[in-house]
Amino acid sequence: MMNTGLIHIPYDRPSRKARQTFDWAYDNAIHADQAGFTEMMVAEHATQAWECIPNPELVIAAAARDTTRIKFAPMAHLLPYHTPASLAIQVGWLSRILEGRYFLGIGGGAYPNDAFLRGLPTDMSENHGRVRESFEIMKQVWKREPFQYEGQYFKGGFPEEQEAIQVGDEQHKMADYSPWGGKLEVAVTGLSPESPSMRFAGENGFIPVSIFSGSKILKRHWEIYEEAALENGHVADRSRYHVSQTVLVADTDAEAKKRAMEGGIGYAWKHYLWPIWERFDLLSGFVADKGARPEDVDLEWICDNVWIVGSPETCVRKLNELFEFCGGWGTLQVESHDYMDDPAPWFESLQRIVDEVAPHVKLPEPASTAAR
Protein backbone atom coordinates (compact mmCIF):
# COMPACT_ATOMS: atom_id res chain seq x y z
CA MET A 1 0.00 0.00 0.00
CA MET A 2 1.16 3.52 -0.76
CA ASN A 3 2.37 5.25 2.40
CA THR A 4 0.79 8.53 3.41
CA GLY A 5 2.69 11.40 4.99
CA LEU A 6 1.94 14.99 5.91
CA ILE A 7 4.11 17.95 4.95
CA HIS A 8 3.37 20.93 7.17
CA ILE A 9 4.64 24.09 5.43
CA PRO A 10 2.21 25.29 7.05
CA TYR A 11 0.42 27.80 4.73
CA ASP A 12 -1.29 29.43 7.72
CA ARG A 13 -2.96 32.80 7.21
CA PRO A 14 -0.51 35.59 8.10
CA SER A 15 -3.01 36.89 10.68
CA ARG A 16 -2.50 33.78 12.83
CA LYS A 17 -0.58 34.21 16.08
CA ALA A 18 2.52 32.15 16.79
CA ARG A 19 0.69 30.07 19.40
CA GLN A 20 -2.08 29.28 16.91
CA THR A 21 0.48 28.17 14.33
CA PHE A 22 2.24 25.97 16.88
CA ASP A 23 -0.99 24.42 18.16
CA TRP A 24 -2.26 23.71 14.62
CA ALA A 25 0.98 21.95 13.77
CA TYR A 26 0.72 19.89 16.96
CA ASP A 27 -2.95 19.03 16.30
CA ASN A 28 -2.10 17.87 12.78
CA ALA A 29 0.60 15.59 14.16
CA ILE A 30 -1.76 14.00 16.67
CA HIS A 31 -4.52 13.42 14.12
CA ALA A 32 -2.09 12.17 11.45
CA ASP A 33 -0.67 9.64 13.90
CA GLN A 34 -4.14 8.43 14.88
CA ALA A 35 -5.19 8.20 11.23
CA GLY A 36 -2.24 5.96 10.36
CA PHE A 37 0.04 8.40 8.55
CA THR A 38 3.59 7.08 8.40
CA GLU A 39 5.38 10.41 8.72
CA MET A 40 5.12 14.14 9.16
CA MET A 41 7.53 16.69 7.72
CA VAL A 42 7.66 20.18 9.23
CA ALA A 43 9.11 22.97 7.10
CA GLU A 44 11.62 25.61 8.17
CA HIS A 45 11.37 29.22 6.98
CA ALA A 46 12.53 32.47 8.53
CA THR A 47 10.96 35.31 6.54
CA GLN A 48 7.73 34.12 4.88
CA ALA A 49 4.54 35.17 6.69
CA TRP A 50 2.63 32.25 5.15
CA GLU A 51 5.36 29.71 5.92
CA CYS A 52 5.95 30.69 9.49
CA ILE A 53 7.73 27.96 11.45
CA PRO A 54 11.40 28.90 11.94
CA ASN A 55 12.08 26.03 14.40
CA PRO A 56 10.49 22.77 13.19
CA GLU A 57 12.30 20.83 15.90
CA LEU A 58 10.11 22.49 18.54
CA VAL A 59 6.95 21.12 16.92
CA ILE A 60 8.57 17.71 16.48
CA ALA A 61 9.70 17.47 20.09
CA ALA A 62 6.28 18.49 21.43
CA ALA A 63 4.35 16.12 19.18
CA ALA A 64 6.71 13.21 19.79
CA ARG A 65 5.53 12.90 23.40
CA ASP A 66 1.90 12.36 22.40
CA THR A 67 2.30 10.16 19.31
CA THR A 68 3.34 6.54 19.03
CA ARG A 69 3.91 5.50 15.41
CA ILE A 70 4.46 8.44 13.11
CA LYS A 71 7.99 9.49 12.12
CA PHE A 72 9.03 13.13 12.01
CA ALA A 73 11.46 15.17 9.94
CA PRO A 74 12.35 18.82 9.55
CA MET A 75 11.74 19.46 5.84
CA ALA A 76 14.04 20.91 5.62
CA HIS A 77 16.79 22.30 7.79
CA LEU A 78 18.25 24.92 5.46
CA LEU A 79 21.94 24.12 5.74
CA PRO A 80 23.35 27.38 4.31
CA TYR A 81 21.86 29.24 7.27
CA HIS A 82 23.06 27.06 10.17
CA THR A 83 26.40 26.50 11.83
CA PRO A 84 27.02 22.90 10.71
CA ALA A 85 28.58 21.46 13.87
CA SER A 86 25.91 22.97 16.13
CA LEU A 87 23.11 21.69 13.89
CA ALA A 88 24.70 18.21 13.83
CA ILE A 89 24.62 18.09 17.64
CA GLN A 90 20.99 19.28 17.80
CA VAL A 91 19.85 16.83 15.12
CA GLY A 92 21.68 13.93 16.70
CA TRP A 93 20.14 14.60 20.11
CA LEU A 94 16.60 14.92 18.72
CA SER A 95 17.00 11.63 16.82
CA ARG A 96 17.93 9.99 20.13
CA ILE A 97 14.92 11.49 21.88
CA LEU A 98 12.58 10.05 19.22
CA GLU A 99 14.35 6.65 19.29
CA GLY A 100 13.91 5.75 15.64
CA ARG A 101 10.98 8.02 14.75
CA TYR A 102 13.14 10.74 13.21
CA PHE A 103 14.75 11.34 9.84
CA LEU A 104 16.50 14.44 8.56
CA GLY A 105 15.41 16.70 5.73
CA ILE A 106 18.02 19.05 4.31
CA GLY A 107 17.75 21.81 1.73
CA GLY A 108 19.37 24.91 0.32
CA GLY A 109 16.52 27.40 0.69
CA ALA A 110 14.20 28.93 -1.88
CA TYR A 111 13.60 32.51 -0.76
CA PRO A 112 16.05 35.39 -1.34
CA ASN A 113 14.88 37.13 1.84
CA ASP A 114 16.10 34.18 3.90
CA ALA A 115 19.54 34.65 2.38
CA PHE A 116 19.46 38.43 2.84
CA LEU A 117 18.60 37.95 6.53
CA ARG A 118 21.84 35.99 6.97
CA GLY A 119 23.97 38.40 4.95
CA LEU A 120 24.30 36.04 1.98
CA PRO A 121 23.87 36.78 -1.75
CA THR A 122 20.20 37.09 -2.63
CA ASP A 123 20.77 35.28 -5.94
CA MET A 124 21.55 32.31 -3.64
CA SER A 125 24.56 31.48 -5.79
CA GLU A 126 26.41 30.17 -2.73
CA ASN A 127 23.62 28.00 -1.36
CA HIS A 128 24.28 24.69 -3.08
CA GLY A 129 27.98 24.89 -2.25
CA ARG A 130 27.09 25.67 1.34
CA VAL A 131 24.76 22.67 1.54
CA ARG A 132 27.46 20.26 0.42
CA GLU A 133 30.11 21.76 2.69
CA SER A 134 27.80 21.95 5.69
CA PHE A 135 26.66 18.35 5.39
CA GLU A 136 30.25 17.14 5.11
CA ILE A 137 31.02 18.75 8.48
CA MET A 138 27.86 17.29 10.02
CA LYS A 139 28.81 13.77 8.93
CA GLN A 140 32.27 14.19 10.44
CA VAL A 141 30.82 15.40 13.75
CA TRP A 142 28.54 12.33 13.95
CA LYS A 143 31.57 10.05 13.56
CA ARG A 144 32.91 11.43 16.86
CA GLU A 145 36.49 11.24 15.63
CA PRO A 146 38.95 14.14 15.89
CA PHE A 147 39.02 16.37 12.81
CA GLN A 148 39.53 19.98 11.79
CA TYR A 149 37.79 21.35 8.70
CA GLU A 150 38.16 24.73 7.03
CA GLY A 151 36.22 25.15 3.82
CA GLN A 152 35.18 27.99 1.56
CA TYR A 153 32.11 28.78 3.66
CA PHE A 154 32.29 26.95 6.99
CA LYS A 155 34.69 25.78 9.65
CA GLY A 156 34.25 22.97 12.13
CA GLY A 157 35.96 20.25 14.09
CA PHE A 158 35.69 17.62 16.77
CA PRO A 159 38.06 17.63 19.76
CA GLU A 160 40.05 14.62 20.87
CA GLU A 161 38.51 12.99 23.90
CA GLN A 162 40.83 12.90 26.90
CA GLU A 163 41.43 9.74 28.85
CA ALA A 164 40.03 9.48 32.36
CA ILE A 165 42.58 10.43 34.98
CA GLN A 166 41.32 7.83 37.44
CA VAL A 167 38.66 5.12 37.60
CA GLY A 168 35.17 6.68 37.64
CA ASP A 169 36.46 10.04 36.45
CA GLU A 170 34.08 11.23 33.73
CA GLN A 171 34.80 14.95 33.67
CA HIS A 172 36.66 14.69 30.38
CA LYS A 173 34.18 12.47 28.50
CA MET A 174 32.52 13.85 25.39
CA ALA A 175 28.72 13.70 25.17
CA ASP A 176 27.50 11.31 22.49
CA TYR A 177 25.13 13.11 20.10
CA SER A 178 25.63 10.75 17.19
CA PRO A 179 22.33 9.74 15.53
CA TRP A 180 20.09 7.10 17.07
CA GLY A 181 21.18 3.68 15.82
CA GLY A 182 24.35 5.16 14.32
CA LYS A 183 22.78 6.38 11.08
CA LEU A 184 20.18 8.85 9.86
CA GLU A 185 17.88 8.58 6.87
CA VAL A 186 18.21 11.84 4.94
CA ALA A 187 15.67 13.39 2.57
CA VAL A 188 16.06 16.23 0.06
CA THR A 189 13.34 18.29 -1.64
CA GLY A 190 13.30 19.36 -5.27
CA LEU A 191 11.03 21.73 -7.20
CA SER A 192 12.59 23.13 -10.39
CA PRO A 193 12.48 21.09 -13.64
CA GLU A 194 16.25 20.43 -13.63
CA SER A 195 16.50 20.29 -9.85
CA PRO A 196 20.11 20.11 -8.57
CA SER A 197 18.65 18.86 -5.29
CA MET A 198 17.40 15.72 -7.04
CA ARG A 199 20.91 15.09 -8.35
CA PHE A 200 22.40 15.69 -4.89
CA ALA A 201 19.90 13.21 -3.41
CA GLY A 202 20.75 10.59 -6.01
CA GLU A 203 24.51 11.01 -5.58
CA ASN A 204 24.20 10.32 -1.87
CA GLY A 205 21.42 7.73 -1.84
CA PHE A 206 19.09 10.08 0.01
CA ILE A 207 15.28 10.01 -0.06
CA PRO A 208 14.03 12.20 -2.95
CA VAL A 209 11.04 14.46 -2.23
CA SER A 210 9.41 16.25 -5.16
CA ILE A 211 7.14 19.25 -4.69
CA PHE A 212 4.52 18.49 -7.34
CA SER A 213 4.73 21.03 -10.17
CA GLY A 214 3.51 19.01 -13.14
CA SER A 215 3.63 15.38 -14.26
CA LYS A 216 6.39 15.94 -16.84
CA ILE A 217 8.52 17.63 -14.18
CA LEU A 218 7.92 14.70 -11.82
CA LYS A 219 9.08 12.37 -14.55
CA ARG A 220 12.19 14.49 -15.08
CA HIS A 221 12.92 14.59 -11.33
CA TRP A 222 13.03 10.82 -11.21
CA GLU A 223 15.27 10.64 -14.29
CA ILE A 224 17.76 13.03 -12.65
CA TYR A 225 17.66 11.14 -9.38
CA GLU A 226 17.95 7.69 -10.94
CA GLU A 227 20.87 8.68 -13.16
CA ALA A 228 22.82 10.19 -10.26
CA ALA A 229 22.02 7.26 -7.96
CA LEU A 230 23.15 4.60 -10.42
CA GLU A 231 26.33 6.55 -11.28
CA ASN A 232 27.25 6.50 -7.60
CA GLY A 233 26.40 2.89 -6.84
CA HIS A 234 23.02 3.42 -5.19
CA VAL A 235 19.74 1.63 -5.88
CA ALA A 236 17.10 3.93 -7.38
CA ASP A 237 14.11 2.61 -5.46
CA ARG A 238 10.77 4.25 -6.28
CA SER A 239 9.26 2.99 -3.04
CA ARG A 240 11.48 5.55 -1.25
CA TYR A 241 10.33 8.37 -3.53
CA HIS A 242 8.06 11.00 -1.89
CA VAL A 243 5.82 13.48 -3.72
CA SER A 244 3.92 16.31 -2.03
CA GLN A 245 0.48 17.33 -3.30
CA THR A 246 -2.64 19.23 -2.32
CA VAL A 247 -5.25 16.59 -1.43
CA LEU A 248 -8.75 16.74 0.04
CA VAL A 249 -11.32 13.92 0.16
CA ALA A 250 -15.05 14.13 0.88
CA ASP A 251 -18.19 12.08 0.12
CA THR A 252 -18.68 13.60 -3.33
CA ASP A 253 -16.65 15.57 -5.86
CA ALA A 254 -18.91 18.57 -5.34
CA GLU A 255 -18.49 18.55 -1.55
CA ALA A 256 -14.73 18.09 -1.74
CA LYS A 257 -14.43 20.90 -4.27
CA LYS A 258 -16.49 23.21 -2.05
CA ARG A 259 -14.40 22.40 1.03
CA ALA A 260 -11.17 22.96 -0.89
CA MET A 261 -12.06 26.13 -2.79
CA GLU A 262 -13.93 27.82 0.06
CA GLY A 263 -11.59 26.59 2.79
CA GLY A 264 -7.94 26.92 3.67
CA ILE A 265 -6.67 25.38 0.44
CA GLY A 266 -8.48 27.86 -1.79
CA TYR A 267 -7.56 30.81 0.43
CA ALA A 268 -3.86 29.94 0.41
CA TRP A 269 -3.76 29.40 -3.34
CA LYS A 270 -5.69 32.56 -4.14
CA HIS A 271 -3.73 34.86 -1.87
CA TYR A 272 -0.29 33.25 -1.79
CA LEU A 273 0.56 30.18 -3.83
CA TRP A 274 -1.02 31.09 -7.16
CA PRO A 275 0.74 34.50 -7.34
CA ILE A 276 4.05 32.89 -6.35
CA TRP A 277 3.71 30.07 -8.86
CA GLU A 278 2.92 32.58 -11.62
CA ARG A 279 5.89 34.76 -10.67
CA PHE A 280 8.31 31.83 -10.83
CA ASP A 281 6.60 30.21 -13.84
CA LEU A 282 5.71 27.10 -11.84
CA LEU A 283 2.18 26.75 -13.23
CA SER A 284 3.53 26.21 -16.73
CA GLY A 285 4.13 22.53 -15.96
CA PHE A 286 0.44 22.01 -15.17
CA VAL A 287 -0.70 24.07 -18.14
CA ALA A 288 1.49 21.96 -20.42
CA ASP A 289 0.12 18.75 -18.86
CA LYS A 290 -3.43 19.66 -19.83
CA GLY A 291 -2.71 21.28 -23.19
CA ALA A 292 -4.26 24.48 -21.84
CA ARG A 293 -3.44 28.16 -22.24
CA PRO A 294 -2.24 30.44 -19.41
CA GLU A 295 -5.41 32.53 -19.79
CA ASP A 296 -7.48 29.41 -19.00
CA VAL A 297 -6.14 29.30 -15.46
CA ASP A 298 -8.40 30.36 -12.61
CA LEU A 299 -8.91 28.89 -9.14
CA GLU A 300 -11.46 26.36 -10.36
CA TRP A 301 -9.08 25.24 -13.13
CA ILE A 302 -6.37 24.79 -10.48
CA CYS A 303 -8.79 22.78 -8.33
CA ASP A 304 -9.69 20.49 -11.22
CA ASN A 305 -6.24 20.12 -12.77
CA VAL A 306 -3.62 20.66 -10.06
CA TRP A 307 -5.08 19.46 -6.77
CA ILE A 308 -6.16 15.92 -5.96
CA VAL A 309 -9.64 16.82 -4.73
CA GLY A 310 -12.83 14.77 -4.90
CA SER A 311 -14.55 11.64 -3.71
CA PRO A 312 -12.31 8.70 -2.74
CA GLU A 313 -12.92 7.16 -6.18
CA THR A 314 -11.97 10.37 -7.98
CA CYS A 315 -8.79 10.82 -5.94
CA VAL A 316 -7.77 7.21 -6.58
CA ARG A 317 -8.35 7.64 -10.31
CA LYS A 318 -6.33 10.87 -10.48
CA LEU A 319 -3.41 9.35 -8.58
CA ASN A 320 -3.38 6.16 -10.63
CA GLU A 321 -3.40 8.17 -13.86
CA LEU A 322 -0.45 10.18 -12.58
CA PHE A 323 1.36 7.01 -11.47
CA GLU A 324 0.85 5.46 -14.89
CA PHE A 325 2.40 8.48 -16.62
CA CYS A 326 5.36 9.24 -14.36
CA GLY A 327 6.10 5.85 -12.80
CA GLY A 328 4.73 6.43 -9.31
CA TRP A 329 6.19 6.87 -5.84
CA GLY A 330 6.08 5.22 -2.44
CA THR A 331 4.82 8.00 -0.16
CA LEU A 332 2.23 10.69 -0.84
CA GLN A 333 3.05 13.78 1.23
CA VAL A 334 -0.23 15.63 1.78
CA GLU A 335 0.35 19.37 1.99
CA SER A 336 -1.33 20.77 5.09
CA HIS A 337 -3.50 23.90 5.00
CA ASP A 338 -5.17 26.26 7.44
CA TYR A 339 -8.47 24.76 8.59
CA MET A 340 -8.09 25.99 12.16
CA ASP A 341 -11.54 27.60 12.28
CA ASP A 342 -13.32 24.42 11.18
CA PRO A 343 -10.90 21.50 11.42
CA ALA A 344 -13.40 18.63 11.12
CA PRO A 345 -13.43 18.45 7.28
CA TRP A 346 -9.64 18.53 7.19
CA PHE A 347 -9.14 15.78 9.74
CA GLU A 348 -11.91 13.71 8.12
CA SER A 349 -10.01 13.99 4.84
CA LEU A 350 -6.75 12.82 6.42
CA GLN A 351 -8.45 9.69 7.73
CA ARG A 352 -10.14 8.95 4.41
CA ILE A 353 -6.90 9.36 2.48
CA VAL A 354 -5.41 6.55 4.57
CA ASP A 355 -8.50 4.33 4.61
CA GLU A 356 -10.11 4.85 1.21
CA VAL A 357 -7.49 6.25 -1.17
CA ALA A 358 -4.02 4.92 -0.39
CA PRO A 359 -4.99 1.20 -0.43
CA HIS A 360 -6.24 1.51 -4.03
CA VAL A 361 -3.26 3.30 -5.58
CA LYS A 362 -1.05 1.02 -7.66
CA LEU A 363 2.47 1.02 -6.24
CA PRO A 364 5.63 1.25 -8.38
CA GLU A 365 7.42 -1.98 -9.20
CA PRO A 366 10.14 -3.13 -6.76
CA ALA A 367 13.62 -1.63 -7.05
CA SER A 368 15.11 -5.02 -7.91
CA THR A 369 13.29 -4.99 -11.23
CA ALA A 370 13.09 -1.24 -11.77
CA ALA A 371 16.81 -0.44 -11.46
CA ARG A 372 18.88 -0.64 -14.60
Secondary structure, DSSP 8 states (H G I E B T S, - for coil): --EEEEEE-----TTS-HHHHHHHHHHHHHHHHHHT-SEEEE---SS-SSS--S-HHHHHHHHHTT-SS-EEEETTEEGGGS-HHHHHHHHHHHHHHHTT-B-EEEE--S-HHHHHHTT--TT-TTHHHHHHHHHHHHHHHHHT--EEEE-SS-EEEE------SSTT--TT-------GGG---EEEEE-STT-HHHHHHHHHT-EEEEE-S-HHHHHHHHHHHHHHHHHTT----GGG-EEEE-EEE-SSHHHHHHHHHSSHHHHHIIIIIHHHHHHTT-THHHHHHHT--GGG--HHHHHHHTSEEESHHHHHHHHHHHHHHH---SEEEEE----TTS-HHHHHHHHHIIIIIGGGS-----HHHH--
